[in-house]
Amino acid sequence: MNADNIYDPMSKFDKSNKIHETAIIYENVKIGKNNIIGPYTVIGSNGEIRDAKNFEGMVIIGDGNVISELVTIQRPLSKEAKTTIGNNNIVMAHSHIGHDVVIGNDCEIATGTIIGGYCTIKDMVKIKLGCTIRNRKTIGTGALVGMGSTVVKDVLENQIVFGNPAKEKK
């Protein structure tokens, strides 16, 4: 890790944010207002793409989010690409948000969730404890992914899925 690419989180972002002193936030990150970022969270590190070099993408975080301790949020490879987290979301401890992910507004990402690269999580989604979302999947508005699920197919709007692989609850 190159220490020159890490900003002092207390000096760069709006003073309404509460950023723990142990959080690592890279220079390629923009953060809105009234966010809480917990201890040992890493935001803006390079995505994990085989043989990729020179990551140049951004991480954009909106307003009013709670990002708990030990969360990782990665940036994309391409300069034009963004990993985006909207407004009023909660991302609980030990979760991972891969590169090029888009998370809407008012979502709940529970502890231990892994979201693979290029996923889209639309508004008002609830992803419960210990879920894995395969890369390049979309979770529709208002959907719920049950505890411990593995999502390998897109989830439709307002659909409830659970299991491994995750299937719709009838």
N, C-alpha and C positions, 0 to 999 in steps of 0.2 A: 504494500500500500504506500502510495506517495503522499506524505503529509502535506505537501504543497497544494494538493487538490482538495483539502478539507478546510472548510471555513469554520470559524468560531461561531457556533449557532446563536450565541447571545448577541452578536453584533450585526448580523446580516438581515434578520427577519423582523417583522413587526413586533413591537414590544408587547402586544396582546397575547402572543404565543407563549406557552409555558413549555420550554424545551429543557429536558434534563441535561445537566452538564456532561454526562457520559455519552450522550447521543452523538453519533458520527453522521454528519450531513455534508455531502460533497458540494462542490461549487456549481454543479449542474442542476440544482434543486431550487424551485420557487415555491414558497409557502405563503398562503393567504393569512387570515387573521383568526384569532381565538382558537388555535389548535393546541392540543396537549400532546407532547411527544415524550415517551417514557425512556427510562434508563436503557442503555446499551442497544438502542435502536440504530440501524444503519440505513440511511436513505441516500440513494443515488449511486450506489456501487455498480460496477459493470454487470450487465446481464451475463448469463451463462449460455453462450452460443459457441459450438465447436469451431475451432480455428479462427474465430473472430478476433480482430484487433481494432484499436482506435475507436472505442465507443465514444459517441458524440451526442447521444440523445439526452433529453431532459426528463426530470420528474417534476410534475406540477401537482401541488396539493392545494385544495380549496380552503374553505373556512369551516371552523367549528368541528373539526375532526378530533377524535381521540385515537392516538396510535400508541398502544401500550408498549411495555418493555420487550426487548429482544425481538422486535419485528425487523424484517429486511424488505426493502423496496428497491428494485433494480431499475437501472436506466437502459434504454434501447441502444442499439448499435448505430442506427442512422441518425444523422444530425436533424433531419426533419421529423423524426418520430418522438413520441412522448409516452411515458407512463403517467397516467392521470388518476388522481383520486379526487372526487367531487367534494360535496359539502355534507356536513353532519353525519359522517360515518364513524363507526367504531371498528378498529382493527385490534383485536385482542392479542395478548402475549404469544410469543413463539410462532407467529404467522409469517408467511413468505409471500410476497407479491412479485412475480416475475416481470421481466422486461416487456414493454409494449402493452401492458395491461391497462384497461380502462375500467374504472369503478365509478358508478354514477353517484347518486345522492341518497342519504338516509339508509345506508346498508349496514348490516351487522356481519362482520367476519370474525367468527369465534376462534378461541384459542387453538393453536396447532394446525390451522388451515394452510394448505399449500395451493397457490394459484399459479399455474404454469404460464409461460410467456404467451403473448398475443390474445389473452382471454378478454372478454367483455362481460362485465358484471353490471347489469342495468340497475335502475333505481329501486329502492325498497326491497332489496334481496336480503335474505337471511341465510347465511351459511353457518351451520352449527359446528360443534366441537370436532376437531380432528378430521376434517374433510380434505380430499385431494381433488383439484379440478385440473384435468388434463389440458395441455396447451391448446390454443386455438378454439376454445369452446366459448359459447355464449350462454349466460344465465339470464333469462328474461325478467322483465319488471315484475316485482312482487313475488318471485319464486322463493321456495324454501328448499334447502338441501339439508336433509337430516343428518344427525350426528354420525360420524365415522364413514360417511359415504365417499365413493370414488366416482366422479363424474367423467364419463368417457364420450357422452353425446350431449348436444345442446339441450338446455332445459327451457321449456316454453314459458311464456308469461303466466304468472300465478300458479304454475305447476308445483306440486310437492313431490320430491323424489328422495329416495333413500336406498342404501344398500351398496353392495359391491358386486357388479357395477350398479350404479344408481338407476332405479326404475321408478316410474310414477306410482304414487299411492292411489289405489282405486277406491 
